[in-house]
Amino acid sequence: VMSRAARLGAGFTLIELLIVIAIMGVLGSIVSPYASQAMRRARAEAERMTVERTIERLAFRAFAEGRGVTLEAKGGELAWSVANESPQRLQLDYVFFDPAQRVFINTGGYADREFVALTQAGRARRIALNTWLESK
């Protein structure tokens, strides 16, 4: 039979628990800014990839349907119109187009520019156009 004193000594004291919680809080405050910065970079990269895929799909659509596509990249928005259809827009939070750029994709799916310039998370980047035409 265990004595009452032996049973009480088996757990943690309040001071020990408070120290562990304080250490976890300090570690969390150190790691948190790095984690949020990594999340912003990941979201910016995902947005850039979305813009790239959208442009590739529009180029293929121009080729497949035999109708030209006009792209307008300005600020935090990518807008496009196919032939006589109403324009469509993609709002962006992490990708920024400066200066404003206009691209025409002809009925063969070929863009009249080599690339679209953008700023992603403070870095100047380029999206190459006409890559979908290259053999993989």
Backbone torsions as a table, in degrees:
resi	resn	phi	psi	omega
1	VAL	NA	128.4	179.3
2	MET	-80.8	142.5	176.3
3	SER	-77.2	163.6	-179.5
4	ARG	-62.4	-37.6	-180.0
5	ALA	-65.9	-37.5	179.9
6	ALA	-68.8	-38.4	178.7
7	ARG	-66.9	-37.7	-179.2
8	LEU	-70.2	-30.9	-178.3
9	GLY	-77.1	-5.0	-175.8
10	ALA	-79.3	-18.1	-176.0
11	GLY	-101.7	-172.1	177.1
12	PHE	-94.2	149.1	175.4
13	THR	-84.2	165.4	178.9
14	LEU	-61.7	-39.2	179.0
15	ILE	-62.6	-43.7	179.1
16	GLU	-62.8	-42.8	178.2
17	LEU	-64.1	-41.5	178.7
18	LEU	-64.3	-38.2	177.9
19	ILE	-64.8	-44.0	178.7
20	VAL	-62.8	-43.2	178.9
21	ILE	-64.1	-40.0	178.9
22	ALA	-64.7	-42.2	178.4
23	ILE	-63.1	-42.3	178.7
24	MET	-64.2	-37.9	177.7
25	GLY	-64.6	-42.3	178.1
26	VAL	-64.0	-45.4	178.5
27	LEU	-62.3	-41.0	178.4
28	GLY	-63.2	-40.4	179.7
29	SER	-70.1	-25.5	176.8
30	ILE	-77.5	-42.6	-175.0
31	VAL	-80.2	-31.5	-174.0
32	SER	-54.3	-47.8	179.5
33	PRO	-61.4	-37.3	179.1
34	TYR	-67.6	-38.4	179.2
35	ALA	-67.2	-42.7	-179.9
36	SER	-68.4	-35.0	176.8
37	GLN	-65.6	-40.9	178.2
38	ALA	-64.9	-36.8	177.7
39	MET	-66.1	-41.0	177.9
40	ARG	-63.4	-42.5	178.2
41	ARG	-63.3	-40.6	179.8
42	ALA	-65.4	-41.4	178.4
43	ARG	-66.0	-39.2	178.1
44	ALA	-63.8	-41.4	178.7
45	GLU	-66.5	-39.7	177.8
46	ALA	-63.6	-39.5	178.0
47	GLU	-66.3	-40.9	178.4
48	ARG	-62.7	-41.5	178.9
49	MET	-66.1	-35.1	176.4
50	THR	-63.4	-43.5	178.0
51	VAL	-62.2	-44.4	-179.8
52	GLU	-61.3	-46.6	179.1
53	ARG	-65.5	-37.9	178.9
54	THR	-62.3	-44.7	179.4
55	ILE	-64.2	-42.0	178.3
56	GLU	-62.4	-43.8	179.3
57	ARG	-64.2	-38.8	178.7
58	LEU	-66.8	-38.0	177.3
59	ALA	-64.5	-42.7	178.2
60	PHE	-65.9	-39.0	178.2
61	ARG	-62.3	-42.1	178.3
62	ALA	-59.0	-42.2	179.5
63	PHE	-67.8	-48.5	-175.1
64	ALA	-67.0	-37.7	-177.4
65	GLU	-94.8	-11.0	-179.1
66	GLY	67.9	32.8	179.4
67	ARG	-129.0	136.4	-179.4
68	GLY	-70.4	154.3	179.4
69	VAL	-126.4	134.4	175.1
70	THR	-111.4	125.5	177.9
71	LEU	-106.9	140.5	172.8
72	GLU	-130.2	118.1	179.1
73	ALA	-111.4	115.6	-175.5
74	LYS	-148.3	126.1	179.9
75	GLY	60.2	-129.0	179.9
76	GLY	-100.5	35.7	-176.5
77	GLU	-142.7	139.9	170.8
78	LEU	-117.3	120.3	179.9
79	ALA	-119.3	148.4	177.7
80	TRP	-147.3	154.3	174.5
81	SER	-139.7	140.2	179.7
82	VAL	-108.9	119.4	179.9
83	ALA	46.4	-117.8	-175.9
84	ASN	-101.3	12.6	179.5
85	GLU	-75.7	160.4	177.0
86	SER	-71.8	147.3	-177.5
87	PRO	-64.0	149.7	174.2
88	GLN	-118.4	153.9	-174.7
89	ARG	-132.3	149.2	174.4
90	LEU	-124.7	112.2	178.4
91	GLN	-82.8	136.2	-176.0
92	LEU	-122.0	142.2	179.4
93	ASP	-105.0	-27.5	-172.8
94	TYR	-117.7	-9.2	179.6
95	VAL	-113.7	135.3	-175.9
96	PHE	-133.2	130.2	179.1
97	PHE	-100.5	112.4	176.9
98	ASP	-147.9	117.5	7.6
99	PRO	-78.6	169.8	176.6
100	ALA	-63.2	143.1	-176.5
101	GLN	-134.7	143.6	176.9
102	ARG	-122.3	133.6	-178.9
103	VAL	-129.8	134.6	173.6
104	PHE	-110.8	128.4	176.0
105	ILE	-107.1	118.8	-175.0
106	ASN	-77.5	180.0	-176.1
107	THR	-67.8	-12.4	174.6
108	GLY	-89.8	0.1	-179.9
109	GLY	83.6	13.8	-176.1
110	TYR	-103.5	127.1	-179.5
111	ALA	-82.6	150.2	-178.6
112	ASP	-83.7	4.3	176.1
113	ARG	-129.5	161.9	178.7
114	GLU	-84.4	-30.0	-176.4
115	PHE	-155.8	167.1	171.3
116	VAL	-117.0	127.9	179.7
117	ALA	-90.7	142.0	178.9
118	LEU	-151.1	167.3	173.6
119	THR	-115.2	127.0	-178.4
120	GLN	-125.6	115.0	179.5
121	ALA	52.7	42.1	177.1
122	GLY	82.7	-0.5	-179.5
123	ARG	-110.9	136.1	175.8
124	ALA	-73.2	129.6	-179.7
125	ARG	-134.5	166.9	175.9
126	ARG	-134.0	143.8	171.6
127	ILE	-110.5	116.9	179.5
128	ALA	-71.5	134.9	177.2
129	LEU	-97.9	163.3	177.8
130	ASN	67.4	14.0	178.5
131	THR	-72.4	-25.7	-179.3
132	TRP	-67.2	-18.4	179.1
133	LEU	-79.4	-19.5	-178.4
134	GLU	-74.0	147.1	177.9
135	SER	-75.0	140.8	-176.8
136	LYS	-95.2	NA	NA
